[in-house]
């Protein structure tokens, strides 16, 4: 599993991550993304999920936050960011460190 990365994306935007060495998987909606995350969790160290899909699978991502692997990160899609990924990072840093490390405290 060491060093292996995957992206679960909502369309062709996920293919951009292939250039960085990530295996790309397309999901048409949140339900498909949830199934893919469960399937890929044992095979990848890092799984990126486009933030539009990540917002639809908050509970599943939260469950992996308590485990060392895989690391599940929300990233913007090719269409741009919905802001969910930054919001998730802010919440996780506040929970882990007791403070906002993103510098976006006033942008809630």
C-alpha positions as CSV (number, residue, x, y, z in Angstrom):
1,X,0.0,0.0,0.0
2,X,2.9,2.4,0.6
3,X,2.9,5.4,-1.7
4,X,-0.2,4.4,-3.6
5,X,-2.7,7.1,-4.4
6,X,-6.1,7.2,-5.9
7,X,-8.6,9.9,-6.8
8,X,-12.4,9.4,-6.8
9,X,-13.8,12.2,-9.0
10,X,-16.9,13.4,-10.6
11,X,-15.9,13.1,-14.2
12,X,-12.8,13.7,-16.4
13,X,-11.2,16.1,-13.8
14,X,-10.0,13.0,-11.9
15,X,-7.9,12.1,-14.8
16,X,-5.6,15.1,-14.2
17,X,-4.4,13.3,-11.0
18,X,-3.2,10.4,-13.2
19,X,-0.3,12.7,-14.3
20,X,0.8,12.9,-10.6
21,X,0.8,9.1,-10.3
22,X,-2.7,8.6,-8.8
23,X,-5.1,6.0,-10.1
24,X,-8.3,7.7,-11.2
25,X,-11.8,6.4,-10.6
26,X,-15.0,8.1,-11.7
27,X,-18.1,8.2,-9.7
28,X,-21.4,9.6,-11.0
29,X,-22.8,10.4,-7.6
30,X,-22.2,10.2,-3.8
31,X,-23.5,6.6,-3.6
32,X,-21.1,5.4,-6.2
33,X,-18.2,7.3,-4.5
34,X,-19.1,5.7,-1.2
35,X,-18.9,2.2,-2.8
36,X,-15.6,3.1,-4.4
37,X,-14.1,4.4,-1.2
38,X,-14.9,1.2,0.7
39,X,-13.5,-0.9,-2.2
40,X,-10.3,1.1,-2.5
41,X,-9.6,1.7,1.2
42,X,-7.5,-1.5,1.6
43,X,-5.4,-0.9,-1.5
44,X,-4.3,2.8,-1.3
45,X,-2.4,4.9,1.3
46,X,-4.0,8.2,0.1
47,X,-7.4,8.6,-1.5
48,X,-8.4,12.0,-2.9
49,X,-12.1,12.7,-3.3
50,X,-13.4,15.7,-5.2
51,X,-15.1,18.0,-2.8
52,X,-18.5,17.8,-4.5
53,X,-18.5,14.1,-3.8
54,X,-16.8,14.4,-0.4
55,X,-19.7,16.6,0.8
56,X,-22.1,13.7,0.0
57,X,-20.1,11.2,2.0
58,X,-19.0,13.0,5.2
59,X,-19.7,10.1,7.6
60,X,-17.6,7.7,5.5
61,X,-14.7,10.1,5.4
62,X,-15.0,10.8,9.1
63,X,-14.7,7.0,9.8
64,X,-11.3,6.9,8.0
65,X,-10.1,10.0,9.9
66,X,-9.7,7.8,13.0
67,X,-7.5,5.2,11.2
68,X,-3.9,5.6,10.1
69,X,-4.7,4.6,6.5
70,X,-6.0,5.4,4.1
71,X,-5.7,9.2,4.4
72,X,-8.8,10.6,2.7
73,X,-8.5,14.2,1.4
74,X,-11.1,16.4,-0.3
75,X,-9.8,18.3,-3.3
76,X,-11.3,20.7,-5.8
77,X,-12.7,19.2,-9.0
78,X,-11.8,20.4,-12.5
79,X,-14.9,22.7,-12.2
80,X,-13.5,24.4,-9.2
81,X,-13.9,24.2,-5.5
82,X,-17.2,24.1,-3.6
83,X,-15.3,25.1,-0.4
84,X,-16.1,21.8,1.3
85,X,-12.5,20.6,1.3
86,X,-11.2,23.7,3.0
87,X,-14.0,23.5,5.6
88,X,-13.2,19.8,6.3
89,X,-9.5,20.6,6.7
90,X,-10.4,23.4,9.1
91,X,-12.6,21.2,11.2
92,X,-10.1,18.4,11.3
93,X,-7.2,20.6,12.3
94,X,-9.3,22.2,15.1
95,X,-10.2,18.8,16.4
96,X,-6.7,17.4,16.3
97,X,-4.8,20.5,17.3
98,X,-7.3,22.7,19.1
99,X,-6.8,25.5,16.6
100,X,-7.4,26.5,13.0
101,X,-4.2,26.1,11.0
102,X,-5.8,27.2,7.7
103,X,-5.9,30.9,8.4
104,X,-9.5,31.0,7.3
105,X,-11.2,31.3,10.7
106,X,-13.5,34.1,9.6
107,X,-14.7,32.4,6.5
108,X,-17.2,30.0,8.0
